[in-house]
Amino acid sequence: MLKSYELLGFMSPNLANEIIAGVYEAEKPTYKATLQAVANARHLRPVFLERQPRPQQHATMLATLTRPALDLAAGTLIRTWLVKKQNAMLVDFLNALGIQNTEGVVEDLPESMEDEKLKAAVELLLTKYPPETVAVYLHAFNDMNEANWSNLKAMLESDPRLQLGGAA
């Protein structure tokens, strides 16, 4: 399974930029914490990054967030983007699986999921949302939750629509 820092490295530059820009717009505290983590990793003061033009700042941040040491910051960035900007997709997926949720957020996930339910839910997402966005969500979902469903892992590894860049 891909870790968060790997997801950022394998996804298209357009989607990576959409994620960081979306978090900048929707959740400034998370963006600032991510900027701080990147500055620390680069042994810089955050103000150095803050003074860069936004496209350069985002490029620097994304390049740094693909390092294993920044997996936590990358994960927080991806989770925030999913909850704030891709909420409808999260709700659609969980509802299709019959999992109780509050605006795409779940308290307890089942330890496993029936193959047919899972396949139907993934197909629903792929018909409604861009495949790369669905792939990022499903990889993040399976990596960031305690319930790592083996059938979802198998789908992520075998379905070409759920592959990211060089992650095939």
N, C-alpha and C positions, 0 to 999 in steps of 0.2 A: 504494500500500500504506500501511496505517496504521502509524504509529510507535507506540511503547509509550505515550507520553504521550497520544496520541490514543485509543488503545484504552481507557485509563482514563476518558477524557472521554466516550466514546460508549457504554460499557457501562452497564447499569442500576446505580443506586446500591446495590441489594442485592448484586449480584455484586462491585462494587468494595469494599464493606464486607467481604464474605466473603473476598476476597483479602487485604486488609490484616489482618483478624483472624486468618486462617489463618497468615500469615507471623509474626504476633505470637506465636501458639501454638507453631509448629513450628520457627522459626528466628530466635531473639532477635538474633543478631549482624546479620543482614540488616535486621531491623526497626529496630534502633538506628542502623544506617548510613543507612537511609531517613529516619528521624527527624532525624538530623544534617543530611542534605542539604536537607530541608524547612526546618529552622531556619536554615541558612545562606542559603537563597533568600529567606527572610522577614526576614533580618537580626536574628534572635533567638538567644538562648542556648537550647540544647536543653532545659535544665531548665524553661524557660517552658512548652514543649509537654508535657514529662513530667508537670508538675503539673496539667494539664488533665484533667478526667474523660475516660475512654477514648473515649466516643462523640464528644466534641468534638475530642479529639486526632486521631482518625481522620478526621473531617470536614475538619479543617484540613489534614491531610496529603494527603488525596485531592484537595482543591481545588488545592493547590499542585503536586501531581504531574502535573497536566494542562498544565503550562507546558512549552514546547519545551526550555528549558534543563535541565529535569529528566528528559529522555528516558532517560538512563542509569540513574538511580535507579528510574524507573518500570519499565524493562525488567528490572532486577534483581529488583524486587518480583514482577513477573508470572512471570518464569522460576522464581524460588524457589517460588512458590505452585504452579506447574505440576508441578515435580519433587517437591515434598514432599506436596502435597494431591491432585493429579490424576494421580498416577503411573500408575494402571491405564489411564487413557485414552491416555497417551503410549505405553505398552507395546502396547496394542491397535492403535493406529494404525501404529506401526512394524512390528509383527509382520504386520499385514494387508498391508503394502507389501513384506514380505520383507526388511526392513532389519535387519541385526544390531544389537542394542542391549543395553546393560546397564542394566536397570531404567529404560528409557525414555530413556537417554542414549546418544548416537551419536558415534562418532569422526569418521567420514566419511560424508557423504550423497552419493548419486549425483547427477550433474549434472542429470538429468531423471528423470521417472517416467512410465510408461505410463498413458495416459488411463484405461483400464479398471481397472487396479489402484488408481489414485488414487480413482476414483469409488466403487469397492467399499469402500475403506477409509473414506472420508468417510461413506458410507451406514451402515457399521457403527457409527461413532461417533455418528451422529445417532439411531440406534435405541437406543443404550445410555446416552447422556448428554444432559443438557439442551443444547438447540441453542445457547444463548448461550455456555455454557462451551466447547462445541466450536468455535464461531466465534472466541472469544478465543484458544484454543489454535492454531487453524490460521492466524489472522492473525499471531500471535506467531511461530509456526514459520516462516512464509514470510518474515517481516521479519528475524528474528534469525539466520537461517542464510545461509551464503554461497550455497547452491544455491537461488536463487529460481526455483521451477518456474513457468513461464508458464501451464501448465494449472491449477495450484492458484490462481494469481492470478486467472485467468479465472473459476474457480468461486466464489471469494470475492466477486468483483464482480457475478456474475450470479445466484447461488443465493439466493433471499430468506431461506432458513433460516440462512444464514451472515452475514446483515447485522446490524450493531450500531446501535442507536439511530438517530442521524441520519447514519450512514455510508453509507446506501444510495445 
